[in-house]
Amino acid sequence: MRRAWLRGRENLHKRYLIHVAGFNLGILMRALFGCGTPREAASASQAFLIVAQTENALIFALVGQVAAEAGVLLIIMSAGPG
């Protein structure tokens, strides 16, 4: 990482959290789709975003295929009681 010219421990902590989140997203993308950067993802063969809604949940599915390997990221947000 480059030197941080931010003042205060809170601001440095925020910068490091964003950096680590981006790093973890790259690892997740590489594990699911075989590409860890947006440039690699742009060369992906196919990608689909599927959204479904039921009475109790909202479902997002991201399906991607790079070369012969496919990956799926599934996010389900369910409504709580009430």
C-alpha positions as CSV (number, residue, x, y, z in Angstrom):
1,M,0.0,0.0,0.0
2,R,1.1,3.5,-0.6
3,R,1.8,5.9,2.2
4,A,-1.4,7.2,3.8
5,W,-1.5,11.0,4.3
6,L,-4.7,10.9,6.3
7,R,-4.9,12.3,9.8
8,G,-6.3,10.4,12.7
9,R,-6.5,6.7,13.4
10,E,-10.2,6.5,12.3
11,N,-9.5,7.8,8.8
12,L,-6.5,5.4,8.4
13,H,-8.7,2.5,9.6
14,K,-11.4,3.4,7.0
15,R,-8.7,3.4,4.2
16,Y,-7.4,0.0,5.3
17,L,-10.9,-1.5,5.5
18,I,-11.7,-0.4,1.9
19,H,-8.3,-1.8,0.7
20,V,-9.0,-5.1,2.4
21,A,-12.6,-5.3,1.1
22,G,-11.3,-4.8,-2.5
23,F,-8.6,-7.5,-2.0
24,N,-11.3,-9.9,-0.6
25,L,-13.6,-9.1,-3.5
26,G,-10.8,-10.0,-5.9
27,I,-10.2,-13.3,-4.2
28,L,-14.0,-14.1,-4.3
29,M,-14.2,-13.2,-8.0
30,R,-11.2,-15.4,-8.7
31,A,-12.7,-18.3,-6.8
32,L,-16.1,-18.0,-8.4
33,F,-15.4,-17.0,-11.9
34,G,-11.7,-17.5,-12.5
35,C,-11.0,-13.8,-12.9
36,G,-10.0,-11.4,-10.1
37,T,-10.0,-8.0,-11.9
38,P,-12.7,-6.1,-13.8
39,R,-10.6,-6.4,-17.0
40,E,-10.4,-10.1,-16.7
41,A,-14.2,-10.3,-16.0
42,A,-14.9,-8.2,-19.1
43,S,-13.4,-11.0,-21.2
44,A,-15.7,-13.6,-19.6
45,S,-17.7,-15.6,-22.0
46,Q,-21.1,-15.3,-20.4
47,A,-22.6,-13.7,-17.3
48,F,-26.2,-13.6,-16.1
49,L,-28.0,-11.7,-13.3
50,I,-31.2,-13.3,-12.2
51,V,-33.6,-11.6,-9.8
52,A,-36.6,-13.4,-8.2
53,Q,-39.1,-12.1,-5.7
54,T,-41.3,-14.2,-3.5
55,E,-43.7,-13.3,-0.7
56,N,-40.9,-13.6,1.9
57,A,-37.6,-13.2,0.0
58,L,-35.7,-11.4,-2.7
59,I,-33.2,-13.5,-4.5
60,F,-30.2,-12.4,-6.6
61,A,-28.2,-14.9,-8.5
62,L,-25.1,-14.0,-10.5
63,V,-24.0,-16.8,-12.8
64,G,-20.8,-16.5,-14.8
65,Q,-18.8,-18.7,-17.1
66,V,-15.1,-18.2,-18.0
67,A,-13.7,-20.8,-20.5
68,A,-15.1,-24.1,-19.3
69,E,-15.6,-23.2,-15.7
70,A,-18.8,-21.7,-14.2
71,G,-19.5,-20.0,-10.9
72,V,-22.5,-18.8,-9.0
73,L,-23.0,-16.1,-6.4
74,L,-26.4,-16.4,-4.7
75,I,-27.8,-13.7,-2.3
76,I,-31.1,-14.2,-0.5
77,M,-32.6,-11.4,1.5
78,S,-35.6,-12.6,3.5
79,A,-38.2,-10.5,5.1
80,G,-38.3,-10.7,8.9
81,P,-41.4,-11.3,11.0
82,G,-43.8,-8.3,11.1
